[in-house]
Amino acid sequence: MQLQPKKLSNNALRIWRNFTLVDFGMFVLFMLIGFIVAFFALPKELNKNYKGLVLLGVWILLSFTLIWVNNYNARLYKVLWIALKYMLNRKKYLKTNGTAKHLVVYSDFRHGKYVEYYKGAFGTKRRFFGVLALQAKSPWELDESEQNTFLNRITDFFDAQSESFNLIRHRTLLDYATNKTKLLKHQNRKIKNIAREWDDQNGIFWFQGESVIDNYNDYYAYRLDDYNKLDMGLYVDSYFIVVHANSISELELQLEQTKNYFLNLNMEAEVLQDQNLVAFLAQHNLKPRSDKEILEFLDYQNKIELAKATKGEKVYERERLVSRRKEAKLARIKAKLNTKQTLTPNKALKEHKQMQADKAKEYESLQSFLAFDKVIFKKWYFYADNKYYALQMVNELPVQLAQAWWDPLLDNEAIININNDFVAEEGKARLLDRSMRNLEINADTHKSRYEQKKMNLEMEAVEHIETQMQLQGNALLNMKFLLLSQADNLKELKAKMNEIKKNARRAKIQLTPLYYRQFEAFAQYQIFNNRFLKDSIQITTQNFTNGWALENEVNNDHNTNLIGFSKTSGEPLIINNFFKGNARRTNYNGYVLGSSGKGKSTFVGKWILNTLSENNRVYVLDLQNEYQNLALEFGGSLIDLGTGKNTTINPLQVKIQFYDNDSEKIDLNTIINKHIIWLEGFFQLANNEFDTEQIMIISQCVKELYEEQGVYALKIDEFANFKFPILSDLIAKLKTLTFPEGIDQRRKELKKLAIIDTFEYLFTKNGKFAKMYNGQTNIDLNNDFIVFNTQYLVGSGNIDAALGLYTLLSFIQNKIYSNWIIDKNKNTLLVIDELHQYINTQNQTTLDFVYLMTKTVRKFQAGMLLCTQNPSDFLATETKSKKAEAILQNCQYSFIFGLRQNDLNAVNELFKDTGGLNQSTRAFLSDSDIGNALISLHAYSKIQAEIYYNDFEMKLLFKQGNFNTNS
């Protein structure tokens, strides 16, 4: 627990009890006023006794203003002075007379992401600011050492700053209208597609189609109900950091450094730009604008920037001033004429032009765009555009500052602006010295032990922050913690303010309602770092960050996939692996890890179903027959691999491979050469005893075979209907292959004969690969949902599994490319279950091929979901581990369920480049309930989540009951 002194600037020297030198000066001034009134204002002939009574009366009357007023936290004379200033100042501002826009403290919008304060706000100095949206995390769920590390790093960040900064909280009601609209669109499209596919069928096939439609309709209905339940008034916090600078170049650097620092703290930070930045300013300035209005404003601002760049800023401003004067003159003439004529086409055109001119005037700057139509400032609130608002400010913190002391101040719907600027080094010493000196004198003059104890505790608090500054290098902040409440009527507004005050009081935090100072408070509230409000709280960066209680894990990709809820914040997680709205989410791949029985396969089934429901394609390599039922219920195709029954893949059929290099051209020769390289891997997997020379012989023979059968004369779009040679043709070609006479002829002949013997053993005469690979491909992939049953492949050995996966992935690659050519907007998801089972420890070929796919599928609107329950096996050897780690690092998303200890250690290695797993995360995974998962959306994202299943999903996916959990 940290010690926090009261406002250092308020530690004045006390003459008697709570009377300061200023109060004593006022006391003397009142006596002097009484003397002047009695002896100079009254007639000279008046009796001196009467004059004495007048002096005494005036003095006593004025001295009543020395009474302390608790509601105002000040003496009455100060309250009266503030009230007088309020009465003398303007209280009503209108858009029509141009006064309302002067309440907005920023004017120009620069380069789409920087805002300039209006000229004159800081004298002759120009000031800019930028805004970062922050996905904040709270440290209080971590163990003590991790808490300290987190808080120290936040403190170090603030200590390193030289410019003022703001932390802002907006609280909004979550809106799922977009999600629901997309859900209904997907449903309509999906049902139409299924009906069209089954339209030409009859009998049992039609009834199956009806069943599939019914299942999808039920699924969509439950999903819609999920979103309707989420719409029951759930508020979410949005946090922002505002960075200030004297120039755009400085600001750009500051924003980038701030963003990177918070990323290293596992907190996503994004610089607000264009529409997002204007929308933020509009919300913060209590002037909501529609998307259309914001886009029109941005378009107009772009035109202004272009004009300034073309003409020069000074010429542009001069022309704009002349134009304004002309407009004002025309307006005066129209007002004098004030004729009531019928609307003619010519007049209608003029009025339309006038409307366009008015809009241009409104869009010329942020000041005019964000100005209220009407605002009136009252004693304790202000009324703006039919709503009531009031600002409160933290006036005093408790001496013993609790951890997360911000928390009770955040437990409300108010907009919060924590405005901080730094006390200069010389100012620190002066402030602390004066404060300590006054406290020591005050303690000595007080005879009350209670008051002395109070003063001593205050001195201890001052010494505490001095130690923080001197030993730990903490900066000293001038903090203004502002809370803005809003309501439709005064009764509601007062109730909200009282609730905030009550929560603060429970935490021994005092708030001030800022009576007669709502105007100054609103100016300060606007992200402003000037000192409209003088009564800051002096607080060290360590004490400030010790209150850190910002936490939000809002993840709504505006698709339909509600996968669960954050365990820490309770906020819903709506995640789309094909999301393109975040610069850190660069591909569509993901992996799922988890020990048996922790909910991994159930989750994958949920993910598959959601992907299908969004009208994407899904191909599943199903090792344990987990997803057969899903395919039957939702119209998928089931293909058995490894049995040789009705399933043949021709490895000599040229397939388009994914390219690692974006600059490579997709032409016929390149495609064939890539396929021959793939064939080298295939034959190496089939027999790992083939040496390099034998592989070269096979490749040369394949080229000659392709030449003979006209493959090199084909067009790419003719591949699908061409009858490619099969392995029997290759064996026949090998038998006719001859070598030039020479010393190597005999050796090459022997190698060729060994190849032929191996091929005949494996691929002919009932060889183990004969039915699977020696024939024309007969797999039909004309279905959006295909499940490949690979259990027989793996059951027959590791080599068979690796070869089967290698061949199948190549075939699927070709299909993904074809899909992309047909429809570049439709996504494909490839799911590989139990990936570690397919990996041959004696041969890296399959691992290399999977690695290449994870790097390249994104180019063709495809993603991979890789699943294993044994990450420690997957990362078993050093060579294997490096490649496996590279594969998983090519996955944007991760979903990690409960793990055994050795698997947990392996996963920790995967995250070592981003700091590994902290103790609380390791504890979460090692002792995780069924259905709990650690979700990562990018390198710095780690969300502890509970996966959500509705009743439909439970019935479909839960094979062993509910276990009283959501898995």
C-alpha positions, 0 to 999 in steps of 0.5 A, spaced: 500 500 500 502 506 497 502 513 501 499 519 498 499 526 501 493 531 500 494 536 494 501 539 495 499 546 492 494 546 498 498 545 504 498 552 506 501 555 512 496 555 518 495 561 523 490 558 527 486 551 526 484 551 519 485 558 518 491 559 513 495 566 511 490 567 506 484 567 510 487 571 515 489 576 510 481 576 508 480 577 515 484 583 516 481 586 509 474 585 512 476 589 518 479 594 513 473 595 509 469 596 515 474 601 517 473 605 511 465 604 511 465 607 518 470 612 518 470 615 510 463 613 507 459 615 513 458 623 515 464 626 519 459 628 524 456 622 526 458 619 533 464 615 533 460 610 537 456 609 532 461 608 527 465 603 531 458 599 531 458 600 524 465 598 523 464 592 527 457 590 524 461 590 517 467 586 519 462 581 522 458 580 516 463 580 512 467 575 516 461 570 515 464 569 508 470 565 512 465 559 514 467 553 511 462 550 506 463 543 505 459 542 499 464 546 495 470 544 499 472 551 500 470 558 504 464 562 503 468 568 500 471 563 495 465 560 493 462 567 492 468 569 488 467 563 483 459 565 483 460 572 481 465 570 475 460 565 473 454 570 473 459 575 469 461 570 464 457 568 458 452 562 459 449 561 453 452 559 446 449 558 440 451 555 433 447 560 429 451 566 432 457 562 431 459 562 439 458 555 440 464 553 436 468 556 440 467 551 446 471 546 441 478 547 443 481 543 437 480 546 430 484 542 424 485 535 422 491 533 419 493 527 415 488 523 417 490 522 424 493 528 428 489 533 431 491 541 432 488 545 438 485 552 435 490 557 435 491 561 441 489 556 446 497 555 448 499 562 446 503 562 440 505 555 441 502 550 436 500 544 439 497 537 436 495 530 439 493 523 437 489 518 440 491 510 441 485 505 442 487 501 448 485 493 449 487 494 456 489 488 461 488 488 469 494 486 473 490 484 479 488 477 477 496 475 476 500 473 482 504 478 486 511 478 482 507 479 476 503 484 478 509 488 480 512 487 474 506 489 470 505 495 474 513 497 474 513 497 466 507 501 466 510 506 471 517 506 467 513 508 461 510 514 464 516 516 467 519 516 460 514 521 458 516 528 457 509 531 454 502 531 458 498 525 456 490 523 457 487 516 459 480 516 457 474 511 458 468 511 454 462 506 456 458 504 450 452 499 450 454 493 445 450 493 439 450 486 435 445 489 430 451 488 424 452 481 427 445 479 427 444 482 420 450 478 417 447 472 420 440 472 417 444 474 410 448 468 411 442 464 413 438 466 406 444 465 402 446 458 405 438 455 404 438 457 397 444 454 395 442 447 399 436 448 395 439 449 389 444 443 390 438 438 391 433 441 386 435 436 381 435 430 386 429 425 388 427 420 393 432 419 399 436 424 396 431 430 397 429 428 404 436 428 406 437 435 403 430 437 407 434 434 413 440 438 412 436 445 411 432 443 417 438 443 421 441 449 418 435 453 420 435 450 427 442 452 428 441 459 425 435 460 430 439 458 436 445 463 434 440 469 433 437 467 440 444 467 442 445 475 440 438 477 442 441 475 449 447 479 448 443 485 447 440 485 454 444 492 456 451 489 456 456 495 457 463 495 455 469 500 456 473 503 451 480 506 453 484 511 449 491 514 450 492 521 448 499 523 446 501 531 445 506 534 442 509 541 439 509 538 432 507 533 427 513 529 427 514 529 434 507 526 435 508 521 430 514 518 434 511 519 440 505 515 438 509 509 435 513 508 441 507 508 445 503 503 441 510 499 441 510 499 449 503 497 450 504 491 445 510 489 449 505 489 455 500 484 451 496 490 450 493 491 443 494 499 442 492 502 435 492 509 432 486 512 431 485 514 424 480 518 419 473 515 420 475 512 427 478 518 430 473 523 428 468 518 431 472 518 437 472 526 437 464 526 436 463 522 442 467 525 446 465 532 445 458 529 446 456 531 438 455 524 435 455 524 428 453 519 423 458 515 418 455 518 412 456 525 416 463 523 418 465 521 411 463 527 408 467 531 413 473 527 411 472 528 404 471 536 405 478 536 409 482 532 404 480 537 399 482 543 404 489 539 405 489 539 397 488 546 396 493 548 401 498 544 398 497 547 391 496 554 393 500 554 400 497 555 407 497 563 407 494 564 400 488 559 402 487 562 408 486 569 405 482 567 400 477 563 405 477 570 409 475 574 403 469 568 401 467 569 408 466 576 408 462 576 401 458 570 404 456 575 410 455 581 406 450 577 402 446 574 408 445 581 410 442 583 404 438 577 404 435 579 411 434 586 409 430 584 403 426 578 407 421 577 401 416 572 401 416 569 394 413 563 391 419 558 390 421 558 383 426 553 380 431 558 380 430 560 387 430 553 389 437 552 385 439 558 389 437 555 396 440 548 394 447 552 393 446 555 399 445 549 403 451 546 400 455 552 402 452 552 409 454 544 409 461 546 407 462 552 412 460 546 417 465 541 415 471 547 414 474 545 421 473 540 427 470 546 431 464 547 426 463 540 425 463 538 433 459 545 435 453 544 439 447 547 436 445 550 443 448 549 450 447 553 456 451 552 463 448 552 469 450 552 477 452 544 477 450 542 470 450 544 463 444 543 458 446 541 450 442 539 445 436 536 449 441 533 454 443 534 461 451 533 463 455 534 469 462 534 471 465 532 477 472 531 479 476 527 484 478 532 489 482 528 495 485 521 495 486 517 501 493 517 505 493 510 504 492 509 497 489 502 495 491 497 489 486 498 484 484 505 487 481 507 480 476 501 480 470 505 484 471 511 480 470 506 473 464 503 476 459 507 472 457 510 466 460 516 466 465 518 460 472 519 464 478 523 462 484 523 467 488 529 465 496 529 467 501 533 465 508 533 468 511 537 474 518 540 472 524 538 476 525 545 479 517 546 480 518 539 484 523 541 489 519 548 490 513 544 491 515 539 496 520 544 500 514 549 501 509 543 503 513 540 508 515 546 511 508 548 512 506 541 515 512 541 520 510 548 522 503 547 522 504 540 526 508 544 531 503 550 532 497 544 533 496 542 541 491 537 539 494 530 539 489 528 534 491 534 529 499 532 530 498 525 528 494 527 522 500 532 520 505 527 522 501 522 517 501 527 512 508 528 512 510 521 512 506 521 505 510 527 503 516 523 504 514 517 501 513 520 494 519 524 495 523 517 496 519 514 490 522 520 486 529 520 488 530 513 489 526 510 483 526 516 479 518 517 479 515 523 475 510 527 479 504 529 475 498 534 476 492 529 475 485 532 474 480 526 474 474 528 471 467 524 470 462 526 466 455 524 467 449 525 462 442 524 462 435 525 459 433 529 465 435 532 471 433 527 476 436 522 472 443 526 472 443 527 479 441 520 481 447 518 477 452 523 480 450 521 487 451 514 485 458 516 483 459 520 489 457 514 493 462 509 490 468 514 491 466 515 498 466 508 500 473 508 497 475 514 501 475 518 495 472 525 495 469 528 489 467 535 488 461 537 483 465 543 480 459 548 482 459 554 478 465 551 474 462 547 469 464 551 463 472 551 465 471 543 467 468 542 460 474 546 457 479 541 461 475 535 459 476 536 452 483 532 452 485 539 453 492 539 457 492 547 459 490 549 466 483 551 466 482 548 472 487 550 477 486 544 483 490 538 480 492 533 485 500 532 485 501 524 485 507 520 483 507 515 477 508 509 481 502 511 485 498 513 479 499 506 476 498 503 482 491 504 481 491 501 474 484 498 473 483 498 466 480 492 463 477 490 456 477 485 452 472 487 446 473 482 440 467 483 436 469 482 428 462 483 426 461 476 424 457 471 427 462 466 431 460 467 438 466 463 441 465 464 448 466 469 454 472 472 457 474 469 464 476 476 467 471 481 464 465 477 462 465 480 455 463 476 449 468 474 444 466 474 437 472 472 432 473 471 425 479 468 422 478 471 416 478 478 419 481 483 415 480 489 419 487 489 424 494 490 421 496 485 426 492 479 424 496 478 417 493 470 416 487 466 417 491 460 420 490 457 427 492 451 431 488 448 437 492 444 442 489 441 448 490 434 452 484 429 451 478 430 454 479 438 455 474 440 449 479 441 443 475 436 438 468 439 441 471 446 440 473 444 433 466 442 431 463 448 433 468 452 429 467 448 423 460 449 423 460 456 424 465 457 418 460 453 414 454 457 416 458 463 413 458 460 406 465 458 406 468 451 404 471 446 409 475 440 408 477 436 414 482 431 415 479 426 420 484 421 424 479 419 429 472 419 425 470 425 430 467 429 425 463 424 421 456 425 424 457 433 423 458 431 415 452 427 415 447 432 419 450 438 414 450 435 407 458 434 407 461 428 403 465 423 407 471 420 403 475 414 406 483 414 405 487 408 406 482 403 405 483 403 397 476 402 396 473 407 391 478 412 393 484 413 388 489 419 388 494 419 382 500 422 384 502 424 376 496 428 375 499 435 375 496 439 380 498 447 382 502 448 388 502 454 392 508 458 391 512 461 396 515 467 392 509 472 390 513 474 384 513 467 381 509 467 375 503 461 374 505 459 367 505 452 364 512 450 365 513 453 372 507 449 374 509 442 371 516 443 374 513 445 381 509 438 381 515 434 379 519 437 385 513 435 389 513 428 386 520 428 388 518 428 395 512 423 394 517 418 392 522 420 397 516 419 402 514 412 399 521 409 400 526 413 404 532 409 402 532 412 395 538 416 394 539 423 390 541 420 383 535 415 384 530 421 385 533 424 379 532 418 374 525 418 376 524 426 375 527 425 368 523 419 366 517 423 369 519 429 364 519 424 358 513 421 360 509 428 360 513 430 353 510 423 350 503 424 352 502 432 351 502 434 358 507 440 356 502 442 350 496 443 355 493 449 357 492 450 364 484 450 364 485 443 360 488 440 366 481 438 369 479 434 363 486 431 361 487 423 362 494 424 366 499 418 366 499 413 372 504 410 376 504 403 371 505 408 365 511 411 369 514 403 371 513 402 363 517 408 361 522 406 366 523 399 363 525 402 357 529 408 359 537 407 357 543 410 359 549 413 355 555 408 354 560 409 359 563 408 366 557 410 370 552 406 365 552 399 369 551 403 376 545 407 373 542 401 370 542 397 377 539 404 380 534 404 375 532 396 376 532 398 384 527 403 383 523 399 378 523 393 383 521 398 389 515 401 384 512 394 382 512 392 390 509 398 392 504 400 387 502 394 383 501 386 384 496 388 390 502 392 393 500 396 399 499 403 395 497 400 389 489 401 390 491 408 393 496 411 388 496 407 381 490 409 377 486 415 375 484 420 381 476 419 383 475 423 389 470 428 388 471 435 391 465 438 389 462 440 396 463 445 400 464 440 406 468 434 405 471 430 411 477 425 409 477 419 414 484 418 414 484 413 420 486 407 416 492 411 413 495 412 420 493 405 422 498 402 417 504 406 419 507 413 420 510 412 413 503 411 410 500 417 414 505 421 412 505 419 404 497 420 405 497 427 408 503 429 403 498 427 397 492 429 400 494 436 401 497 437 394 490 435 392 487 440 396 492 445 394 490 444 387 482 445 389 483 451 393 487 454 387 481 452 383 476 455 388 480 461 388 480 462 381 472 461 381 470 465 386 476 470 390 471 472 395 469 465 398 474 463 404 476 455 405 478 452 411 483 446 411 482 442 418 488 437 420 486 433 426 492 430 430 497 433 426 503 430 430 500 423 427 502 424 420 509 426 421 514 421 419 520 422 424 525 419 419 523 424 413 521 432 414 518 432 407 511 432 410 513 437 415 516 442 410 510 441 406 505 443 411 510 449 413 509 451 406 502 451 406 501 455 412 505 461 409 502 461 402 494 459 403 492 466 405 494 468 398 488 464 396 483 466 401 484 460 405 486 458 412 488 452 416 486 450 423 491 445 425 490 440 431 493 436 436 493 433 443 500 432 444 504 438 443 510 435 446 510 429 441 509 435 435 516 438 438 519 432 440 526 433 436 530 439 435 530 439 428 522 437 428 521 442 434 524 448 429 520 446 423 514 445 428 515 452 431 515 455 425 509 452 422 505 454 429 508 461 428 505 462 421 498 461 425 495 467 427 490 464 432 491 459 437 486 456 442 490 452 447 485 448 452 488 444 458 495 441 458 499 436 461 505 438 464 510 436 459 505 439 454 505 445 458 513 446 457 512 445 450 507 450 449 511 455 453 517 454 449 512 456 443 511 463 446 518 464 449 519 470 444 513 474 447 515 473 454 513 466 455 507 464 459 506 467 466 505 463 472 497 465 472 497 463 465 500 456 466 496 455 472 490 457 468 492 451 463 494 446 468 488 446 472 483 448 466 476 446 467 473 442 461 471 448 455 476 453 458 482 455 453 487 461 452 486 464 446 491 468 442 489 473 436 496 475 435 503 475 438 501 479 444 494 477 445 492 472 451 485 471 453 483 467 458 476 464 455 470 460 457 468 457 450 460 458 449 455 452 447 448 453 446 443 448 446 443 446 439 451 445 439 451 441 446 446 436 443 450 435 436 457 436 439 457 433 446 458 426 446 459 424 453 454 429 456 455 436 459 459 435 465 456 441 468 460 446 464 460 449 457 464 444 453 
